[in-house]
Amino acid sequence: MRIDDLKQSVVLPFLAPLQTVFYRDRHLYVMVFIIVISFKAVANALGMNVYFKLDMYLPLFSRFLVLTALLYAVGYYLFLLIRLEKRPLKAYFNKAKQLCLNWPEVINFALLALALSTVFSCYTSFKHMIPHLIPYYLDPALVDIEYWLHFGYQPWEFTHAVFSHPYASGIINLMYNLWFFVMWGYLIAIMLMLKQPRAREQAIISFCICWIFIGCLLACLLSSVGPAFYQNMFDNSSEFQPLMQRLEQQQQWLTNNESWLSLWALKMQSILWQNYLHDTSPLGSGISAMPSMHLSVTVLIALTANHVNKIVALFSWLYMLIILIGSVHLAWHYAIDGYASIILTSLIWFGVGKVLDRREQRFKQSREQSN
């Protein structure tokens, strides 16, 4: 068989399904490419190439892809056993066969996930540049706004009045720390499981825009550190000293009572501050409070869930509320950081939806005119 015949009869039919999914998601790949090139250009222009690391999250996302596959393989079989499937092995291999037949989507998911890892790397790199571009300045104004919005009180006073026990703070911290895994599950869901193409595209595009516009551009323009670092940054101000002392006391109580819970936020805040002092940029480093990306992502999850299932949407909005409370309760953010993220993420979501609607209308009109 000649090479041309082999190409026509084997190679092209094999690659056709992969080409189809790549073409469907071409806008997403182009967006990631534009983001990376733009950030690289900005880093070059500002002379901050030393902070720009494109592969920062690549090892983490690669490990998560492998771990996700292994957990799914084991978890699905356990699910069949718990469900008392009459022929679990047959059902298991049928699912494996289904995944193999759907191999273009699996490959596309892996490549999209790795592409998104570069967006995260751009975000962390830029986050570390913020104090070099615009020194932290906004916190005192945000504190004044907090008092005005909350009737002369700081929001953490409300959360610690309601969730006063150290166990409550520990559970809130646990839910806050699960955020990354929830986000990873969200990416898997929208890339592999969401059957509505338009909602899928809206979710991924909104996801990228939120990280760049809210997490980078606005975070730089609204440069702030948050309650945990307020005392260190602004002339040893004691504004949030009662909150930090309370968290330290609760952590000590959890330690003395040998609880499996802990206020991990305190250790992470200490690490972030040391990274800032020594101007180092390991994975997940950088200090930025306004707006909150934790809130932005959870709002995006809830908005996407509205297209899927009412029960899923309800739990998503509840989780968003927990993250909003936790961001204040654990001294990561001012409440207004979360309020701003909720509003901005919603505007981005519906704005992207409007653009996609107009694109579909233009496509229908062009088809009608061609017919």
C-alpha positions in Angstrom: 0.0 0.0 0.0 1.3 3.4 -1.0 1.8 6.1 1.6 -0.9 8.3 0.0 -3.3 5.4 0.1 -2.4 4.7 3.8 -3.0 8.3 4.6 -6.4 8.4 2.9 -7.7 5.1 4.2 -6.2 5.1 7.8 -4.6 8.3 9.0 -7.2 10.8 7.9 -10.3 8.8 9.1 -8.5 8.3 12.4 -7.7 12.0 12.9 -11.0 13.3 11.7 -12.8 13.0 15.1 -9.9 14.8 16.8 -9.9 17.5 14.2 -13.6 18.0 14.8 -13.2 18.6 18.6 -10.2 20.8 18.0 -12.1 22.9 15.5 -15.1 23.2 17.9 -12.8 24.5 20.6 -10.5 26.6 18.4 -11.7 29.9 19.9 -10.6 28.6 23.4 -7.2 27.6 22.2 -6.8 30.9 20.4 -7.8 32.8 23.6 -5.2 31.0 25.6 -2.6 31.7 23.0 -3.5 35.4 23.0 -3.4 35.5 26.8 0.1 33.9 27.0 1.5 36.2 24.2 0.0 39.3 25.8 1.4 38.5 29.3 4.8 37.7 27.8 4.8 41.0 26.0 3.8 42.9 29.1 6.5 41.2 31.2 9.1 42.1 28.5 7.9 45.7 28.2 8.1 46.2 32.0 11.4 44.4 32.4 9.9 41.7 34.6 10.7 38.6 32.6 12.2 37.1 35.7 8.7 36.7 37.2 7.2 35.2 34.1 7.0 31.4 34.3 4.8 29.8 31.8 5.1 26.3 33.0 4.6 27.0 36.7 1.4 24.9 36.9 2.2 22.4 34.2 3.5 19.7 36.6 0.6 20.1 39.0 -2.0 19.9 36.2 -0.2 16.9 34.7 -0.3 15.0 38.0 -3.9 16.0 38.5 -4.8 14.5 35.1 -3.2 11.2 36.0 -4.6 11.2 39.5 -8.1 12.0 38.2 -8.0 9.1 35.7 -6.9 6.7 38.5 -9.5 7.9 41.0 -12.2 7.6 38.3 -11.1 4.1 37.4 -11.2 2.9 41.0 -14.2 5.1 42.1 -16.5 4.0 39.3 -15.9 0.3 40.1 -16.6 0.9 43.8 -19.7 2.8 42.7 -20.9 -0.3 40.8 -20.3 -2.5 43.8 -22.1 -0.1 46.2 -25.0 0.0 43.7 -25.1 -3.8 43.7 -24.7 -4.0 40.0 -25.4 -7.6 38.9 -22.5 -7.8 36.5 -20.1 -5.1 37.7 -17.2 -6.2 35.5 -19.3 -6.1 32.4 -20.6 -2.6 33.3 -17.1 -1.4 34.1 -15.7 -2.6 30.8 -18.7 -1.1 28.9 -17.8 2.3 30.5 -14.2 1.8 29.6 -15.2 1.0 26.0 -17.4 4.1 25.9 -14.4 6.2 27.1 -12.2 4.6 24.4 -14.7 5.4 21.7 -14.8 8.9 23.0 -11.0 9.2 22.9 -11.0 12.6 21.0 -12.8 14.3 23.9 -10.5 12.7 26.4 -7.4 13.9 24.5 -9.0 17.4 24.0 -9.8 17.7 27.7 -6.2 16.9 28.6 -4.8 19.4 26.1 -7.3 22.1 27.2 -6.4 21.5 30.9 -2.7 21.9 30.1 -3.5 25.0 28.1 -5.4 26.4 31.0 -2.4 25.7 33.2 -0.6 28.3 31.3 -3.3 30.8 32.1 -2.9 30.0 35.8 0.9 30.5 35.4 0.3 33.9 33.8 -2.0 34.8 36.7 0.5 33.8 39.4 3.4 35.4 37.6 1.4 38.7 37.2 0.2 38.5 40.8 3.8 38.5 42.0 4.4 41.6 39.8 1.6 43.6 41.4 3.5 45.3 44.2 6.3 46.2 41.7 3.9 47.8 39.4 1.4 49.5 41.8 2.5 49.3 45.5 -0.3 48.2 47.8 -2.4 51.3 48.6 -6.1 50.6 48.7 -6.6 48.8 52.0 -7.4 51.9 54.2 -10.1 53.0 51.8 -11.5 49.5 51.7 -11.6 49.4 55.5 -13.6 52.7 55.5 -16.0 51.3 53.0 -16.4 48.1 55.0 -17.5 50.2 58.1 -19.9 52.2 56.0 -21.5 49.2 54.3 -21.8 47.2 57.6 -23.2 49.8 59.9 -20.0 50.7 61.7 -18.8 47.1 62.1 -16.2 45.0 60.3 -17.8 41.9 58.7 -15.5 39.5 60.5 -17.2 40.6 63.7 -20.5 39.2 62.4 -19.0 35.9 61.2 -17.2 35.2 64.4 -20.3 36.1 66.4 -22.3 33.4 64.5 -19.5 30.9 64.0 -17.8 31.4 67.3 -16.5 27.9 68.1 -13.1 26.9 67.0 -14.6 23.8 65.3 -16.8 26.0 63.2 -13.7 28.0 62.1 -12.0 24.7 61.3 -14.8 23.5 59.2 -15.0 26.8 57.3 -11.2 26.6 56.7 -11.6 23.0 55.4 -14.3 24.1 53.0 -12.2 27.0 51.9 -9.2 24.7 51.3 -11.4 22.4 49.1 -11.9 25.2 46.7 -9.1 24.1 44.3 -10.5 20.5 44.1 -14.0 21.9 43.5 -12.6 24.1 40.7 -10.8 21.1 39.2 -14.1 19.1 39.3 -15.8 22.0 37.6 -13.3 22.0 34.8 -13.8 18.3 34.3 -17.6 18.7 34.3 -17.7 21.5 31.8 -15.1 20.0 29.4 -16.2 16.4 29.5 -19.7 16.2 30.9 -21.6 19.3 29.9 -23.7 18.4 26.9 -24.8 21.9 26.0 -22.1 23.3 23.6 -23.1 26.9 24.1 -23.1 26.7 27.9 -19.8 24.9 27.8 -18.1 27.5 25.6 -19.6 30.3 27.7 -18.3 28.7 30.9 -14.7 28.2 29.6 -14.4 31.7 28.0 -15.8 33.3 31.1 -13.4 31.3 33.2 -10.4 32.6 31.3 -11.7 36.2 31.3 -12.3 36.2 35.0 -8.8 35.1 35.8 -7.2 37.7 33.5 -9.6 40.7 34.0 -10.5 40.2 37.6 -7.5 38.3 38.9 -4.8 40.3 37.1 -5.9 43.7 35.7 -8.3 44.7 38.4 -6.1 43.2 41.1 -3.3 45.4 39.9 -5.3 48.6 39.6 -7.0 47.9 43.0 -3.7 46.8 44.7 -4.4 45.6 48.2 -3.2 43.0 50.7 -6.3 42.1 52.8 -6.9 41.9 56.6 -4.2 39.2 57.3 -1.4 41.4 56.1 -2.8 44.8 57.1 -0.9 45.1 60.3 2.4 44.3 58.5 1.9 46.5 55.6 0.4 49.7 57.0 2.7 50.9 59.8 1.8 48.2 62.3 -1.8 49.2 62.4 -3.9 47.3 64.9 -7.1 47.4 62.8 -7.3 43.6 62.4 -5.2 42.6 65.4 -8.3 41.4 67.3 -9.2 39.1 64.4 -5.8 37.7 64.1 -5.5 37.1 67.8 -8.9 35.3 67.8 -7.8 33.0 64.9 -4.5 32.3 66.8 -6.5 31.4 70.0 -8.8 29.1 68.0 -5.9 27.4 66.4 -4.3 26.9 69.8 -7.6 25.4 71.1 -7.8 23.0 68.1 -4.2 22.0 68.7 -4.6 21.4 72.4 -7.7 19.3 71.9 -6.0 17.2 69.2 -8.5 18.1 66.6 -8.1 16.8 63.1 -9.2 20.3 62.0 -6.8 23.2 61.8 -6.7 26.8 60.7 -4.4 26.1 57.8 -5.0 29.7 56.6 -2.6 31.0 59.3 0.3 28.9 58.1 -0.4 29.8 54.5 -0.6 33.5 55.3 2.8 33.3 57.0 4.3 31.5 54.0 2.9 34.1 51.6 4.2 37.0 53.7 7.7 35.4 53.8 7.6 34.9 50.0 6.7 38.6 49.7 9.5 39.7 51.9 12.1 37.6 50.1 10.6 38.4 46.7 10.2 34.7 45.7 7.5 33.3 43.5 6.8 29.6 44.2 3.5 27.9 43.2 0.5 29.7 44.5 2.5 32.7 45.8 1.6 36.4 45.5 -0.6 38.6 47.7 -3.8 40.2 46.4 -7.1 40.9 48.1 -9.4 42.9 45.8 -11.2 41.3 44.0 -11.5 37.7 45.3 -10.8 35.0 42.8 -12.1 32.4 45.2 -15.5 34.1 45.0 -15.2 34.7 41.2 -14.7 31.0 40.5 -17.5 29.8 42.8 -19.9 32.3 41.3 -19.0 31.0 37.9 -19.6 27.4 39.1 -23.1 28.4 40.4 -24.0 30.3 37.2 -23.0 27.3 35.1 -24.9 24.9 37.4 -28.1 26.9 36.7 -27.9 25.4 33.2 -27.6 21.9 34.5 -29.6 21.0 37.5 -31.5 23.0 40.1 -30.2 20.9 43.0 -26.6 21.2 41.8 -27.2 24.9 41.4 -28.5 25.2 45.0 -25.5 23.5 46.5 -23.2 25.6 44.3 -24.7 28.8 45.6 -24.5 27.5 49.1 -20.8 26.8 48.6 -20.3 30.3 47.2 -21.8 31.6 50.4 -19.5 29.5 52.5 -16.5 30.8 50.5 -17.7 34.4 51.0 -18.0 33.9 54.8 -14.7 32.0 54.9 -12.8 34.7 53.0 -13.8 37.2 55.7 -13.7 34.9 58.7 -10.2 33.7 58.0 -8.8 37.2 57.3 -8.1 36.6 53.6 -10.4 39.3 52.2 -12.6 42.2 53.0 -16.3 41.5 52.3 -16.3 44.0 49.6 -13.7 41.9 47.7 -16.3 39.2 47.5 -19.2 41.5 46.6 -17.1 43.0 43.8 -16.3 39.5 42.4 -19.9 38.4 42.5 -21.0 41.4 40.5 -18.1 41.4 38.0 -18.2 37.7 37.4 -22.0 37.9 36.8 -21.4 40.7 34.3 -18.7 38.7 32.5 -20.9 35.6 32.4 -23.9 37.4 30.9 -21.7 39.6 28.7 -20.1 36.5 27.1 -23.5 35.0 26.7 -24.7 38.0 24.8 -21.6 37.9 22.5 -22.2 34.2 21.8 -25.9 34.8 21.1 -25.0 37.5 18.6 -22.5 35.2 17.0 -25.2 32.5 16.6 -27.6 35.0 15.1 -25.1 36.1 12.6 -24.3 32.5 11.7 -28.0 31.7 11.2 -28.5 34.8 9.1 -25.5 34.0 6.9 -26.9 30.4 6.4 -30.3 31.8 5.5 -28.8 34.2 3.0 -26.7 31.5 1.4 -29.8 29.3 1.0 
